[in-house]
């Protein structure tokens, strides 16, 4: 499985609403990892995890400054 952009992850999640995976739709969005350079992971391979459809990065900001967080959609 590859780390994809947020746009592709949302598209994959939306597709499961009409074509469920294993009879279930992707409704769970979970923080996968957090780090300053997580955006550099887009396009790289990550291990296949049962039930995870897509892993994507999202830019966030807190009192310490900007960072990237990895999220995943799972079924």
C-alpha positions as CSV (number, residue, x, y, z in Angstrom):
1,X,0.0,0.0,0.0
2,X,1.3,3.5,-0.8
3,X,0.8,6.7,1.2
4,X,-1.5,8.8,-1.0
5,X,-2.6,12.4,-1.0
6,X,-5.6,13.5,1.1
7,X,-7.7,14.0,-2.1
8,X,-7.1,10.3,-3.2
9,X,-7.8,9.0,0.3
10,X,-11.2,10.9,0.5
11,X,-12.0,9.5,-3.0
12,X,-11.2,5.9,-1.9
13,X,-13.3,6.4,1.3
14,X,-16.2,7.7,-0.7
15,X,-16.0,4.8,-3.1
16,X,-16.5,2.4,-0.2
17,X,-19.9,4.0,0.5
18,X,-21.1,2.6,-2.9
19,X,-18.9,-0.5,-3.1
20,X,-18.3,-1.7,0.5
21,X,-15.1,-3.6,1.3
22,X,-15.9,-6.9,3.1
23,X,-19.4,-5.6,3.6
24,X,-18.3,-2.5,5.5
25,X,-17.8,1.1,4.6
26,X,-14.8,3.3,5.6
27,X,-16.1,5.4,8.4
28,X,-13.1,5.4,10.8
29,X,-10.4,8.1,10.4
30,X,-7.5,7.4,12.8
31,X,-4.2,9.2,13.4
32,X,-1.5,6.9,12.2
33,X,1.7,8.9,13.0
34,X,2.8,12.4,13.6
35,X,6.0,14.1,12.6
36,X,7.6,17.1,11.0
37,X,8.5,15.4,7.8
38,X,5.5,13.1,7.2
39,X,4.7,14.8,4.0
40,X,7.9,13.4,2.4
41,X,6.2,9.9,2.7
42,X,3.7,10.5,-0.1
43,X,4.2,7.9,-2.8
44,X,6.3,5.6,-0.6
45,X,5.3,2.1,0.4
46,X,4.0,1.3,3.8
47,X,3.2,-2.2,5.2
48,X,-0.2,-3.6,4.4
49,X,-2.4,-3.5,7.5
50,X,-5.7,-5.5,7.6
51,X,-8.7,-3.2,7.2
52,X,-6.8,-0.1,6.2
53,X,-7.9,1.3,2.8
54,X,-5.7,4.5,2.6
55,X,-2.9,6.3,4.5
56,X,-2.6,10.0,3.9
57,X,-0.8,13.0,5.3
58,X,-2.4,16.2,6.5
59,X,-0.8,19.5,7.5
60,X,-1.6,20.6,11.1
61,X,-0.5,23.4,13.3
62,X,-0.3,23.8,17.1
63,X,1.4,26.1,19.6
64,X,4.8,24.6,18.7
65,X,4.4,25.3,15.0
66,X,3.4,23.4,11.8
67,X,3.7,19.6,11.5
68,X,2.4,16.8,9.3
69,X,0.2,14.0,10.7
70,X,-0.4,10.7,9.0
71,X,-4.0,9.5,9.0
72,X,-5.7,6.4,7.7
73,X,-9.1,5.3,6.7
74,X,-10.1,1.9,7.9
75,X,-13.1,-0.4,7.6
